[in-house]
Amino acid sequence: MDRITVEGLRAGYLYREAPRNATDSGWHLFSGDESQEYVDNPHNLAIYNVNPIANCDPEITPFLDKAIGTAWAREEFGRFIKDLICPIE
């Protein structure tokens, strides 16, 4: 998430899991170019309200009501396509 919130990159990969509490949307957002080593470092990840991120990257807004268990990847032309291999299935 730091690649988006700290470094200012657009969201390139998003997936939704079941929320953990009443304030959790269940969404996980990544720039899409993070290595496994990068995401394994807890200092690179944080919990954020999804609304400010959507304000910075409004292209994610239409996906925020998508079902739990879905994932979306930004393709080469900048459009999001459904990822059929969701990491939480």
C-alpha positions as CSV (number, residue, x, y, z in Angstrom):
1,M,0.0,0.0,0.0
2,D,2.9,2.4,0.6
3,R,3.6,2.3,-3.2
4,I,0.2,4.0,-3.5
5,T,-0.1,6.2,-0.4
6,V,3.6,7.2,0.0
7,E,5.1,7.0,-3.5
8,G,1.9,8.2,-5.3
9,L,1.4,5.3,-7.7
10,R,-2.0,4.4,-9.0
11,A,-3.7,1.3,-7.7
12,G,-2.9,-1.5,-10.1
13,Y,-4.3,-4.5,-8.3
14,L,-7.1,-4.8,-5.8
15,Y,-8.8,-7.6,-4.1
16,R,-11.6,-7.9,-1.6
17,E,-11.8,-10.3,1.3
18,A,-14.4,-10.5,4.1
19,P,-14.1,-7.4,6.4
20,R,-12.6,-8.1,9.8
21,N,-14.7,-5.5,11.6
22,A,-17.4,-2.9,11.1
23,T,-15.0,-0.3,9.7
24,D,-13.1,-2.6,7.4
25,S,-14.1,-2.6,3.7
26,G,-12.1,-5.7,3.1
27,W,-10.2,-4.1,0.2
28,H,-6.5,-4.6,-0.3
29,L,-4.9,-2.3,-2.8
30,F,-1.5,-2.6,-4.4
31,S,0.4,-0.8,-7.2
32,G,0.8,-4.2,-8.8
33,D,4.6,-4.2,-9.1
34,E,5.4,-5.1,-5.5
35,S,7.7,-8.1,-5.0
36,Q,6.9,-10.8,-2.5
37,E,9.8,-9.5,-0.4
38,Y,8.2,-6.0,-0.4
39,V,4.8,-7.2,0.8
40,D,6.3,-9.5,3.4
41,N,7.7,-6.5,5.1
42,P,5.0,-5.2,7.5
43,H,6.6,-1.7,7.4
44,N,5.4,-1.4,3.8
45,L,1.8,-2.1,4.6
46,A,-0.8,-0.1,6.5
47,I,-4.5,0.1,7.0
48,Y,-6.2,3.1,5.4
49,N,-9.7,4.3,4.8
50,V,-10.4,3.6,1.1
51,N,-12.2,6.9,0.5
52,P,-9.1,9.1,0.5
53,I,-7.4,6.6,-1.8
54,A,-10.4,6.7,-4.2
55,N,-10.2,10.5,-4.1
56,C,-6.6,10.3,-5.4
57,D,-7.4,7.5,-7.8
58,P,-11.1,7.7,-8.8
59,E,-10.8,4.9,-11.3
60,I,-11.1,2.4,-8.4
61,T,-14.4,3.8,-7.3
62,P,-16.7,1.7,-9.5
63,F,-15.1,-1.5,-8.0
64,L,-15.6,-0.6,-4.3
65,D,-19.0,-2.3,-4.3
66,K,-17.8,-5.5,-5.9
67,A,-18.2,-8.8,-4.1
68,I,-16.0,-10.3,-1.5
69,G,-13.6,-12.7,-3.2
70,T,-13.1,-10.7,-6.3
71,A,-9.9,-9.2,-7.7
72,W,-9.1,-6.6,-10.3
73,A,-5.9,-5.8,-12.2
74,R,-5.1,-2.8,-14.3
75,E,-4.2,-3.9,-17.7
76,E,-1.7,-2.3,-20.1
77,F,-4.2,0.3,-21.4
78,G,-5.1,1.4,-17.8
79,R,-8.5,-0.3,-17.6
80,F,-9.3,-2.8,-14.8
81,I,-10.1,-6.3,-15.7
82,K,-11.3,-9.1,-13.5
83,D,-8.5,-11.3,-12.2
84,L,-9.8,-14.9,-12.3
85,I,-7.1,-16.1,-9.9
86,C,-8.0,-14.2,-6.8
87,P,-5.5,-14.6,-4.0
88,I,-8.1,-15.4,-1.4
89,E,-10.1,-18.2,-3.1
